[in-house]
Amino acid sequence: MTDEMEAIDEATQYRRKIDHTLARFSAAHDEGNAEEAKRRERRERLSPASLIESTRTALQRVVTTVPSPEEEADSAEQAAQTRLQEKKQQKIERTIRFGRIAAAVIAGLVFLGIGGAWGAQTYFDAKFTQVSALDENSSDIQDADAQANDENFLMVGSDTRDGASAEEGVGTADSTPGARSDTVMVAHIPADRKRVVVTSFPRDLEINRPDCQKWDPTQNKTTDEVFPGQKIAKLNTAYAVGGPACVTKVIQQITGLRINHFVGIDFNGFKEMVDAVHGVTVHNEKPIDDTILGKVLLETGDVTISGDQALNFVRARHVKGDPTSDYGRIKRQQEFIGALLKKVMSSDVVLDPGKLSDFITAFAKATFGDNLGVKQMMTLAQSMKGLDPSRISFLTVPTTGESNNRGNEVLVRSKTKALFDALRNNTPLPDPNAPIPVSEQAPPTSTSKSSSGKTSPKTTTSKKTSTTG
């Protein structure tokens, strides 16, 4: 240290600068230590443990002012309560700490999940086979403005056997060449999403088939060859000759709906979707014994079926006791579609990444379509899951209920118009059991002899052509 009274020369001035600098550093250090001590004291004073301790000390001071036996007992009781409160406080602190950690983890998982979901959707969407099927500017579309933001899914179950093995039980491309549409449904979801109406069309429905480009099922695309239209044909021939685009044309002609989603599912690989979610529960009213497929399902009531059983459940069309080959099968198909969507949207599948991933993979593998992907299918499934069951209707397009002499089902034009007018304009559905106008009733299909020996027309009773799920 230097003496401030000594003579000031250059060396002295230099030493004094050093001394002053060291003094400032020392003072700053002391001030820092003092501030840190104050902060530490404040933290300790405000810590939960310190607050509890100070509270307990204060309580002790209060209760020990007069050391009477009664007050000593009160003091002991209060001390016990204080310790209990301390334990509760510690438990609360642990809970809060764990809660914050859990919240941080959940937030991280949600963040990753959003990115993962987007990546998964992109991944699965890439697996869907895209085909050209839609014509949203068709002149057959009616009430276009009223249909803004409606969703119309045309779902076609194709029985192409390309790629199937004999062991799968669906036939092979050699035994059953080409492709037909065994199932045709339209799921209509209006813009307000307050109802869902699924309408089925019999495979043998008589149609006026338009000109269509030839469909190549092995490559999932149309060719340049054009099949000329046919005024009297079965509905399933539309897919056989013209594929998705031809079926879309026919359905838009009949319904006036703007079809904005096409979903094609072939039987080859269909079983994997059911097995991916470990079976689907359907309600079976009576044993199903098919003359071609055999004993499909003998149990009744709520039955969980596997992929093999489900395949035959929706394909069976020669079931003993069915009034016609088509209507019994349509009802089973509707029952199964509803049950499958219910299972896929259940927590058992949605919250199980393995099942959900397996289902989407199986679905993508067996599916092809236009404007089709994970998002679009979730729109359909979520719409059906979120609605009250009374707001979901499964119908069959109105027909006379009796095949004509060509073996075809015949539309009741007036009732068909009323149904699809209501769908397009989102108005109440007409009564499906309303009588068929006399002019559209099926002609007698057989004659019977009267008591005089003469023949007379046999009365024909129209059958119920719609079902609700």
C-alpha positions in Angstrom: 0.0 0.0 0.0 1.2 3.6 -0.6 1.2 6.5 1.8 -0.9 9.3 0.5 1.4 11.9 2.2 4.6 10.8 0.5 6.0 12.7 -2.4 4.2 12.2 -5.6 6.3 11.0 -8.4 5.4 9.0 -11.4 6.0 5.6 -9.6 3.9 6.7 -6.7 1.1 7.7 -9.0 1.2 4.4 -10.7 1.1 2.5 -7.3 -1.8 4.6 -6.2 -3.8 3.7 -9.3 -3.2 0.1 -8.6 -4.3 0.5 -5.0 -7.5 2.4 -6.0 -8.3 -0.3 -8.6 -7.9 -3.1 -6.0 -10.0 -1.2 -3.5 -12.8 -0.8 -6.0 -12.6 -4.5 -6.9 -12.7 -5.4 -3.2 -15.7 -3.1 -2.5 -17.5 -4.5 -5.5 -16.8 -8.0 -4.3 -18.1 -7.2 -0.8 -21.2 -5.5 -2.2 -21.8 -8.5 -4.4 -21.5 -10.9 -1.5 -23.8 -8.7 0.6 -26.4 -8.7 -2.1 -26.1 -12.4 -2.7 -26.5 -13.0 1.1 -29.6 -10.8 1.1 -31.1 -12.7 -1.9 -30.3 -16.0 -0.2 -31.9 -14.9 3.0 -34.9 -13.7 1.1 -35.2 -17.0 -0.7 -34.9 -18.9 2.5 -37.4 -16.7 4.2 -39.9 -17.1 1.4 -39.4 -20.8 0.8 -42.4 -23.0 1.6 -40.4 -24.8 4.3 -39.3 -21.6 5.9 -42.9 -20.2 5.8 -44.1 -23.4 7.4 -41.4 -23.3 10.0 -42.1 -19.6 10.9 -45.8 -20.3 11.1 -45.2 -23.3 13.3 -42.8 -21.2 15.5 -45.4 -18.4 15.8 -48.1 -20.8 16.7 -45.8 -22.3 19.3 -45.1 -18.9 20.8 -48.8 -18.2 21.0 -49.7 -21.5 22.7 -46.8 -21.5 25.1 -47.5 -18.1 26.6 -49.4 -19.7 29.4 -48.3 -23.3 30.0 -51.5 -24.6 31.4 -52.4 -28.4 31.0 -55.3 -27.5 28.6 -53.1 -25.2 26.5 -50.3 -27.8 26.5 -52.9 -30.3 25.0 -54.0 -27.7 22.5 -50.4 -27.0 21.6 -49.7 -30.7 21.0 -52.8 -30.9 18.8 -51.9 -27.8 16.8 -48.3 -29.1 16.4 -49.7 -32.4 15.1 -52.0 -30.5 12.7 -49.0 -28.3 11.6 -47.0 -31.4 10.9 -49.9 -32.8 9.0 -50.2 -29.5 7.0 -46.5 -29.6 6.3 -46.8 -33.2 4.9 -49.8 -32.1 2.9 -47.9 -29.1 1.6 -44.9 -31.3 0.7 -47.3 -33.6 -1.2 -48.9 -30.7 -2.9 -45.5 -29.4 -3.9 -44.5 -32.8 -5.3 -47.8 -33.0 -7.2 -47.3 -29.5 -8.6 -43.7 -30.4 -9.6 -44.7 -33.7 -11.2 -47.7 -31.9 -12.8 -45.4 -29.4 -14.4 -43.1 -32.1 -15.6 -46.0 -34.0 -17.0 -47.4 -30.9 -18.7 -44.0 -30.3 -20.3 -43.8 -33.9 -21.5 -47.4 -33.8 -22.8 -46.7 -30.4 -24.5 -43.7 -32.0 -26.1 -45.6 -35.1 -27.2 -48.4 -32.9 -28.6 -45.8 -30.9 -30.6 -44.1 -34.0 -31.8 -47.5 -35.6 -32.4 -48.7 -32.8 -34.6 -45.6 -33.1 -36.7 -45.8 -36.9 -36.6 -49.5 -36.9 -37.6 -48.7 -34.6 -40.5 -45.8 -36.9 -41.5 -48.0 -40.0 -41.0 -50.8 -38.6 -43.1 -48.4 -37.7 -45.9 -46.9 -41.2 -45.6 -50.2 -43.0 -45.7 -51.7 -40.7 -48.4 -48.8 -41.7 -50.6 -49.9 -45.4 -50.3 -53.4 -44.8 -51.7 -53.8 -45.6 -55.4 -55.2 -42.6 -57.1 -57.5 -43.1 -60.1 -59.5 -40.7 -62.2 -63.2 -41.0 -61.4 -64.8 -37.6 -60.7 -66.6 -35.1 -62.9 -67.7 -32.3 -60.6 -68.8 -30.2 -63.6 -71.1 -32.8 -65.1 -74.3 -31.5 -66.6 -76.1 -34.3 -64.6 -75.5 -32.5 -61.3 -78.6 -30.7 -60.1 -79.0 -27.9 -57.5 -75.3 -27.2 -57.6 -75.5 -24.1 -55.4 -77.5 -26.0 -52.7 -74.7 -28.7 -52.6 -71.9 -26.3 -51.8 -69.7 -27.8 -49.1 -71.6 -31.1 -49.1 -69.5 -34.3 -49.0 -70.6 -37.2 -51.2 -68.6 -40.4 -51.0 -69.3 -42.9 -53.8 -68.2 -46.2 -52.3 -67.8 -49.2 -54.7 -66.8 -52.7 -53.6 -65.1 -54.2 -56.5 -64.8 -58.0 -56.8 -61.7 -58.0 -59.0 -59.6 -61.0 -58.1 -56.4 -59.8 -59.6 -53.6 -60.7 -57.3 -55.8 -63.0 -55.1 -54.8 -66.6 -54.3 -57.2 -69.5 -54.2 -56.6 -69.9 -50.4 -58.1 -66.5 -49.8 -61.5 -67.7 -50.7 -62.5 -64.9 -53.1 -61.7 -66.6 -56.3 -58.8 -65.8 -58.7 -58.3 -63.7 -61.8 -58.3 -66.9 -63.9 -61.6 -68.3 -62.4 -63.3 -64.9 -62.3 -61.7 -62.5 -64.8 -62.4 -58.8 -65.0 -64.0 -56.6 -62.3 -67.5 -56.0 -61.2 -69.1 -53.7 -58.6 -70.7 -56.0 -56.0 -71.4 -53.0 -53.7 -72.4 -49.4 -54.6 -73.2 -46.9 -51.9 -73.3 -43.1 -51.6 -72.6 -41.6 -48.2 -74.1 -38.1 -48.2 -72.9 -35.6 -45.6 -74.5 -32.1 -45.9 -72.6 -28.9 -45.2 -74.1 -28.6 -41.7 -72.9 -32.1 -40.8 -76.2 -32.7 -38.9 -77.0 -36.0 -40.6 -75.5 -38.8 -42.7 -77.5 -40.7 -45.3 -76.0 -43.8 -46.8 -77.9 -45.0 -49.9 -77.2 -48.4 -51.4 -77.9 -49.4 -55.0 -78.6 -53.0 -56.0 -76.0 -54.5 -58.3 -78.7 -55.7 -60.7 -80.4 -52.2 -60.9 -81.5 -51.6 -64.4 -79.8 -48.5 -65.8 -79.2 -46.6 -69.0 -75.4 -46.9 -69.3 -73.6 -44.0 -71.1 -70.6 -44.2 -73.3 -67.6 -45.0 -71.2 -63.9 -45.4 -71.8 -62.7 -48.9 -71.1 -61.3 -49.6 -67.7 -58.1 -51.7 -67.1 -58.4 -53.1 -63.5 -54.8 -54.5 -63.6 -53.4 -51.0 -64.1 -56.2 -49.0 -62.3 -56.7 -46.7 -65.3 -58.9 -46.1 -68.3 -57.8 -46.7 -71.9 -58.6 -44.9 -75.1 -61.1 -47.6 -76.2 -64.7 -46.5 -75.7 -67.6 -48.8 -74.9 -70.8 -47.5 -76.5 -73.7 -46.8 -74.2 -76.5 -49.3 -73.6 -80.1 -48.3 -72.8 -80.9 -51.4 -70.8 -78.0 -52.7 -68.6 -77.3 -53.8 -65.1 -75.5 -51.4 -62.7 -72.6 -53.7 -62.1 -71.7 -53.6 -65.9 -70.8 -49.9 -65.6 -67.8 -50.8 -63.5 -67.0 -53.9 -65.5 -66.7 -51.9 -68.7 -65.8 -48.4 -67.6 -64.5 -48.6 -64.1 -64.8 -45.7 -61.5 -65.5 -42.9 -64.0 -68.4 -44.9 -65.6 -70.0 -45.7 -62.2 -69.7 -42.1 -61.2 -71.5 -41.0 -64.4 -74.3 -43.4 -63.8 -74.8 -42.5 -60.1 -74.8 -38.7 -60.9 -77.4 -39.3 -63.6 -79.6 -41.1 -61.1 -79.1 -38.9 -58.1 -78.2 -35.4 -59.4 -75.6 -35.4 -56.5 -72.1 -33.9 -57.1 -69.9 -36.9 -56.3 -66.7 -35.4 -54.9 -65.0 -38.5 -53.4 -64.6 -41.9 -55.0 -63.7 -44.9 -52.8 -63.0 -48.2 -54.4 -62.2 -51.3 -52.3 -61.4 -54.7 -53.8 -62.0 -58.0 -52.0 -58.3 -58.9 -52.3 -56.9 -57.5 -49.0 -60.3 -56.6 -47.5 -59.8 -59.2 -44.7 -56.7 -57.5 -43.5 -58.6 -54.3 -42.5 -60.8 -56.3 -40.2 -58.0 -58.3 -38.7 -56.0 -55.1 -38.2 -58.5 -53.9 -35.6 -58.9 -57.4 -34.1 -62.4 -58.1 -35.4 -65.6 -56.1 -35.8 -68.8 -56.6 -33.8 -72.0 -56.9 -35.9 -75.6 -57.7 -34.8 -76.7 -60.8 -36.6 -80.5 -61.5 -36.4 -80.5 -65.0 -37.8 -78.0 -67.6 -38.9 -76.5 -67.0 -42.3 -76.3 -70.1 -44.4 -75.3 -69.4 -48.0 -75.8 -72.1 -50.7 -72.5 -71.0 -52.4 -70.3 -69.9 -49.5 -71.7 -72.3 -46.9 -72.3 -71.5 -43.3 -71.1 -67.9 -43.1 -72.2 -67.0 -39.5 -74.4 -69.3 -37.4 -74.2 -67.2 -34.1 -76.9 -64.6 -33.5 -76.9 -61.4 -31.5 -73.8 -59.3 -31.1 -71.0 -61.3 -32.7 -67.4 -60.3 -33.3 -66.3 -61.5 -36.7 -62.8 -62.0 -38.1 -61.6 -60.9 -41.6 -62.6 -64.2 -43.2 -66.1 -64.1 -41.7 -66.5 -60.4 -42.6 -65.6 -61.1 -46.2 -68.3 -63.7 -46.6 -70.7 -61.7 -44.5 -70.7 -58.8 -47.0 -70.4 -61.1 -50.1 -73.2 -63.6 -49.4 -76.0 -63.3 -51.9 -77.5 -66.7 -51.9 -78.6 -66.9 -48.3 -81.3 -69.3 -47.4 -84.4 -67.3 -46.3 -83.4 -64.0 -48.0 -86.4 -62.7 -50.0 -84.1 -61.6 -52.8 -80.4 -62.1 -53.6 -79.6 -58.4 -53.3 -81.6 -56.8 -50.5 -80.5 -59.2 -47.7 -76.9 -58.6 -48.7 -77.4 -54.8 -48.9 -78.7 -54.8 -45.3 -75.7 -56.9 -44.1 -73.3 -54.5 -46.0 -74.8 -51.5 -44.3 -74.6 -53.2 -40.9 -71.0 -54.0 -41.5 -69.9 -50.6 -42.8 -71.5 -48.9 -39.7 -69.8 -51.5 -37.4 -66.4 -51.1 -39.0 -66.5 -47.3 -38.8 -67.6 -47.5 -35.2 -64.7 -49.8 -34.4 -62.1 -47.8 -36.2 -63.2 -44.6 -34.4 -63.3 -46.2 -31.0 -60.6 -45.5 -28.4 -59.6 -49.1 -28.7 -58.2 -48.3 -32.1 -57.6 -44.6 -32.2 -55.5 -44.7 -29.0 -53.6 -47.8 -30.1 -50.9 -46.6 -32.6 -50.3 -50.2 -33.7 -53.9 -51.0 -34.6 -54.5 -47.7 -36.2 -51.4 -47.9 -38.3 -52.2 -51.5 -39.3 -55.7 -50.5 -40.3 -54.7 -47.5 -42.4 -51.9 -49.6 -44.1 -54.4 -52.4 -44.9 -57.0 -49.9 -46.0 -54.6 -48.1 -48.3 -53.4 -51.4 -49.7 -56.9 -52.5 -50.6 -58.2 -49.1 -51.7 -58.1 -46.8 -54.7 -59.9 -43.6 -55.3 -60.2 -40.0 -56.4 -59.9 -37.2 -53.9 -59.2 -39.9 -51.3 -56.8 -39.8 -48.4 -56.6 -40.1 -44.6 -58.2 -36.7 -44.1 -61.1 -37.4 -46.4 -61.8 -40.9 -44.8 -61.6 -39.4 -41.3 -64.2 -36.8 -42.3 -66.6 -39.7 -43.2 -65.8 -41.7 -40.1 -65.9 -38.8 -37.7 -69.2 -37.5 -39.2 -70.8 -40.9 -38.5 -69.2 -41.4 -35.1 -70.1 -38.0 -33.7 -73.8 -38.1 -34.7 -76.6 -39.5 -32.7 -77.6 -42.9 -34.2 -81.0 -41.5 -35.0 -79.3 -39.0 -37.4 -77.6 -41.7 -39.4 -79.8 -43.3 -42.1 -79.0 -46.4 -44.2 -81.4 -46.6 -47.1 -81.8 -48.5 -50.3 -82.7 -46.6 -53.5 -86.4 -47.0 -54.1 -87.3 -49.9 -56.4 -90.4 -51.9 -57.1 -88.9 -54.7 -55.0 -89.5 -57.3 -57.8 -87.2 -58.2 -60.6 -88.6 -57.6 -64.1 -88.5 -60.2 -66.8 -84.9 -59.4 -67.5 -83.9 -60.2 -64.0 -83.2 -56.5 -63.2 -84.4 -54.3 -60.3 -86.4 -51.3 -61.4 -86.3 -47.8 -59.9 -89.4 -46.1 -58.7 -88.7 -42.8 -60.4 -91.0 -40.6 -58.4 -89.7 -41.9 -55.0 -86.1 -41.7 -56.2 -86.5 -38.1 -57.3 -88.1 -37.2 -53.9 -85.2 -38.9 -52.0 -82.4 -37.1 -53.8 -84.2 -33.8 -54.0 -84.3 -33.9 -50.2 -80.6 -34.8 -50.0 -79.5 -32.1 -52.4 -81.5 -29.4 -50.6 -81.0 -30.7 -47.1 -84.7 -31.1 -46.4 -86.5 -33.9 -44.4 -86.3 -37.3 -46.0 -89.5 -38.7 -47.6 -91.3 -41.6 -46.0 -89.6 -44.7 -47.4 -92.7 -46.7 -46.8 -95.0 -44.4 -48.9 -97.0 -46.5 -51.4 -95.6 -46.9 -54.9 -97.7 -45.0 -57.5 -99.9 -47.5 -59.5 -98.2 -46.4 -62.7 -94.8 -47.5 -61.4 -95.8 -50.8 -59.6 -94.2 -54.0 -60.9 -96.3 -55.9 -63.3 -97.6 -59.4 -62.2 -94.8 -61.9 -62.3 -97.0 -65.1 -62.4 -100.5 -66.2 -62.9 -102.7 -68.6 -60.9 -105.8 -70.5 -61.8 -109.1 -69.4 -60.4 -111.7 -71.8 -59.1 -113.4 -71.8 -62.6 -110.2 -73.0 -64.1 -109.3 -69.7 -65.7 -106.1 -67.9 -65.0 -106.1 -64.6 -63.2 -103.3 -62.1 -62.4 -101.6 -62.8 -59.1 -101.5 -59.8 -56.7 -98.0 -58.4 -56.3 -97.1 -56.8 -53.0 -94.2 -54.4 -53.0 -91.5 -55.1 -50.5 -89.8 -52.7 -48.2 -86.9 -51.2 -50.0 -85.2 -49.3 -47.3 -83.6 -50.1 -44.1 -82.3 -48.0 -41.3 -79.2 -48.7 -39.3 
